[in-house]
């Protein structure tokens, strides 16, 4: 892989290491960790799914008045949650930015969607595990 790809993968791992470190300090239980890992898998799937497959249900949703109204209500609620938990949202935004950078690098290299999914997933979970593990061994 190119030098720029390794750098973006390093940034993604570093981002997830800090996220794992933060999770360890929060003393999460196994159910919450399972939900976080499931969210990471879904995030990697969303970043590797072709846009045209995501566009059809979204356009269909916004063609109805009820769908548009519910979307506006959920958007307003999301803005309130973001404003309330700005520190947490900044961490999530950092994760999304790092994942986007790696996905664009992999797309530039011409790597297929499933390969890109597994690269993103392995890199993300490796960083999360390293963050949890490093904090655990430093604390003990």
MOQUIJO-V261048 format. One record per helix or strand. SS is the DSSP state (a for helix, b for strand). FROM is the first residue (numbers start at 1). LEN is the number of residues. If there is no record, write none. Layout:
BEGIN
{{SS/FROM/LEN} {SS/FROM/LEN}}
END
This chain:
BEGIN
{{a/3/24} {a/30/19} {a/51/12} {a/65/20} {a/86/23} {a/113/27}}
END
